[in-house]
């Protein structure tokens, strides 16, 4: 086998810079999560499955219930794994936007209510066949950032947000933007 044929697959996998030279860019990262240094660890215990409760290392204490749409009791003051995922993904994505925006020269609003992420996690599939998955819809609303700039910010944020990176290729995710 020639040397060029042996190296060719490696070159296709090599990291490449994203963006144009005229604008600040964030290069595409190829983070090895097996060997990367741990920055923070969250720990949670689930007891009793969907009708039990969860406890977290930072003080989380929530009762769980099966949603009414899935045949459960539902109920105020209780949640479910999909709602927890929606909240976590939205908060993580918004935080990642705050990290990425300055690198793109975008100024995010200082008031919390001027940057809102609405995340919906849909459970999809067939309960009877135990063939289940999730699909995510996200609406990113930011005041004072033009829609085109916001779209660029969202695209770069998808490369940074740990939740986005974890579900990439596994979960259909639709993100829409709205300039307030």
N, C-alpha and C positions, 0 to 999 in steps of 0.2 A: 504494500500500500504506500502510495506516495505521501510525503510529508504534508503537502497542501490538502490532500483528502482527509488526513488525520486531524489537521488543525481546523479545517472548515467548520465542523459542528461546534467547536469551542468558540470560534469567533462569533457565530450566530447567537451564542448565549452570553457574550460579554456585555457588561453594562454600557449603556449609551446615554449621553446627555439628552435631556428633553428640553425643548424650547428653542428660541432664537437668540442669537448673540446680542441683539439689540435690547432685549428685555431680560431683567433678572430672572433666572430660572432655578428650579430645584431639580437636581438630577434624579433620575429613577434609581431607587435604592433596591438592593438585593440583600436584605437583612436576613441573616441566618438566625432564626429565633432559637435554635438549639444551643448556639454558642454565644449569643449576644449577652452582654451583662444585664442582670435583672435590675430594673429601676424601681420597681414597686411590685408587691404581690398582694392580691386581695384574696381573702379566704371566705367561703360561705358554706354553711351546712343546710341541706334540705332534708326535712323530716316529714314523712307522710305524703310524699309526692305532691300531686296537684291539689290535694285537699288538706295539706299539712301546713307547714310554715318554714320560713327561711330565716337564718340568722347570719349576719356578716361580721367580719373582724373589726369593722369600723363603726359598729352600732346598729346595723340594719336588723330590724325585727319586723317581719311582715307575715301575716297569715295569707295562705294561698287558697284559691278556690277554682274549680273548673268553670270556665266561662259558660254562661247560659247557652250560647250558640253551639257549644259542644256537648250539651246535655247536662251541664252542671248547675249548681244552685246560684252561682255568681254571688253578688252581694257587696254592699258598701264596705269600705275599709279593708278590702281584700284585693289581691292582685293575682297575676298568673305569669308564667315564664315569658310569654310573648310580650306582655306589657313591660316587664322588667328589661327585656332585650331592647324594646323600642326606646325606653328612657335612657338606657346606657349607651346605645348607639348614637342617639341624637345628641347627648351631652358630650360624648367623645368626639363626634364629628365637629361640633361647634368649637370645642377646645382646639382641635387640630386646625380649624380655619383661622383661629387666632394666632397660631404658630406660623402658618403659611402666608397669611396676608402681608405682613411687613416685608417678607422676602420678595413679594411681587409688587411692592410699592403701593399696596392697597391699605387705606386707613379704615379700620373697623370702627363702628360707633362705640362711644363710651358707655351709653346707657344700656343695661341688660335687655330691656324691653324692645330695643331697636335691632336686635339680632335674635331671631327665633327659628328653631328647627322643629318641625312637626314630623314625627316618624310614625308610620303605621306598619306593623308586622302582621302579615296575613298567614295563618296556618292554612296550608293547602294539602290536597291529597285525598286519601280514602281511609277513614278511621277503621272501617270493617276489615280492610286488607292490611292495616297497620303500615300503610305506605304514605308517610307524611313528610312534609317539608315546610319551609317558610319562603315568603316573598316579601320584599320591603319596598314601600313607597315613602319618599322623603320630600318635604317641601322646605326649602331654605329661603327665609325671608330676612332681608337686611336693608335697613334704612340708610340712605346716603351713598350707596354703592350702585353704580350703573349696571344694568342687567348683563351686558357683555363682560364686564370685569368680574362680576359675581360668578358667571359661568366659568371663566378661567380659574377663579379661586376654587370653585367646587371641584373642577377636574384635577387640580394639583392637590387638593385636600384628600381626594380619594387615594392618592399615592402615599399619604402620610398617616391618615387615621388608622389605628390598629384594627378597629372593627371592620372598616372597609377592606383592608388588606386581608383579614382573616376569612371573609366571606366571598372574596373575589373568585369568580369561577364556580362557586357553589350555590349562591343565592341570587336570584334575579332581583336587582335593585334599580329602581327608577328614582332619579333625583330631579326635581323641578326647582327653578329659582324664581324669586319674585323680589323686585326692588321696591322697597316701601317708600 
